[in-house]
Structures are given as C-alpha cells and as structure tokens.
Amino acid sequence: MTWAIGLPLVYSGKVRDIYDAGNDRLLMVTSDRISAFDVVMDEPIPDKGRVLTAMSQFWFDTLADVVPNHLISTDAADLPDGAEDPAIVGRAMLCNRAEMLPIECIVRGYITGSAWKEYLAAGTMHGSVLSDDLLESSRLPEPVFTPSTKADEGHDVNISFDQAADLVGGDLAAHARSVSLELYRRGAELAAERGIIIADTKFELGLVDGELVVADEVLTPDSSRFWPAESWTPGSTPPSFDKQPVRDFLDGLDWDKQPPPPPLPASVVSASRARYVEGYERITGLSFGDWPGGS
C-alpha cells in the first residue's frame, strides 16, 4: 500500500507512515496493514486504518482535559499541500512533532499477555510480587503502570518504574505514570458503560515545547486489549475486538511465525474488519459510516 503524497517520508512502520509536513508538524497516515506475531501479513484489513484514526480522534477529544495531545486535525481540508491523495481521507492525522519518551507507557487493569507469563513463572509482574491467587485475565486490585523499553528490533523489554526513571528522569517518569493511569481509568470507565473491558493499553507520550502530551494513537484495538464484558471469565482469555480472527487462523496452522506469512482467507479478513468496526461503534456510540471514507 503506497500513498501519492508529495511530502518527505520520515518513517514507515508496520502500520503507520509518517511524513514531514513542515513547521514542526508531521502527517501520520494509518494504513490497513496488519501484523501478527511481529510479521506483517500480505493481505490488508479494509478500513482498519480509518477505524484506528477515528477512534484516536474520539479519545483525543474525550480525554483532552487529562493531558494535551499532539493532534492538530484529521480534516482533509487542513492537510498540507502535497497530501491531496484521496486514499488517505479518514486515515491521516496532522500532528505537532513531539520529542517522544524512550519508554512505552503501559497500564494493566487485568493480568494477561506477557504479564501473565511472568506471573506464572515467578509470581511477579514487572518484578513486583502479586498475590498467589490470580487466574489468567483476573482483574487487578487497581490499574498498574508497567513500562517497557522501545526496541528498534525484536521485542520490547518490560522494566520497573525505577528503571523507567533512570531513562527519563524521576519527575518526568512520575508525571508519565500519573497521566497514563488517569487516561486508562477514564477510558476504561467509559468503555465499561458500553459493555467493553479495556484489559490493558499502551500510551505513547512525548514533549511538545517542553509540555507532556499523548501522541500516536490512544485506546485503539491495536494499542489495547478490548474484551466484550459478557465474555469475560477469570481463568480464560476472552476474544478481543481486533485481529483475533487473524490470530486464531494462524494458530491453527503449522507455521513457524516467521516470514513469509501464510495467505489469509477472505473470510478471516472480513471477520477482522467487522470486529474493528464493531469495537469502534460500541465504544464511541458513533456510526463508522459517518467517518470520512468509512462505509
């Protein structure tokens, strides 16, 4: 997937392409690319990029009183010269350039994923001892800030708060922790009203003119685990509102989780798209069809 954009390309990741929009601004274009087990699939998930952009816009607006954000506009009329490609309508964010913190700001409200694996092995989460009666997907007594490194290659590494403070400074680490916990708390409360559990999430924080902001994406199915509340039972992992159909399909194959990826059937692609759209509509209460480029 390529874009006819006449702006300098700054970065191309698994999902987002970032361009220099001038005047300390960036144009972030969210593609429909999807990865699983750190491998990008050959087949895109139609409208996935628009869903992520629409949901981030919703949360940036809803949580603006917690912390400022880097978003300037998602309106096509506000995009810079050179960004006229109609294919990016609804998937582009014009943003202030931020100096990103070198840590992932992760908040966990439930124990799952890598935290569950650590707990099984050592009875700890990011080095902190937990009670010995937790089951997989158990709700934690209170949300916990569990940072990690940002790896250029391979996997991020879970670190303690003290290690995060060594990387960014004690005051900034404490501010990042406070902001992340409040963003999660507010988001989880709203989602719970709509029948969705946000089990955990990852925030990207940075500095704009010395002020801490939240950037990139916020509380989307790609940065968070969304579980339908009616399916949650401690001791098992509920299906999530994201690429769960892709993961389930790949787990059923004899594949070594290394490139090249196996082809995804059309049914898996359409099922994944439906889950992304349903997650957006349930949480926001909005129709995806009303979002620019949505259908």
PyMOL commands that set and color helices and strands:
alter all, ss='L'
color gray80, all
select helices_A, chain A and resi 48-62+76-78+86-88+113-122+161-168+170-193+229-231+244-251+266-284+288-290
alter helices_A, ss='H'
color red, helices_A
select strands_A, chain A and resi 9-12+16-22+25-30+35-36+39-40+71-73+92-96+99-100+103-110+124-125+128-129+139-145+148-149+196-208+211-215+224-228
alter strands_A, ss='S'
color yellow, strands_A
deselect
rebuild
show_as cartoon
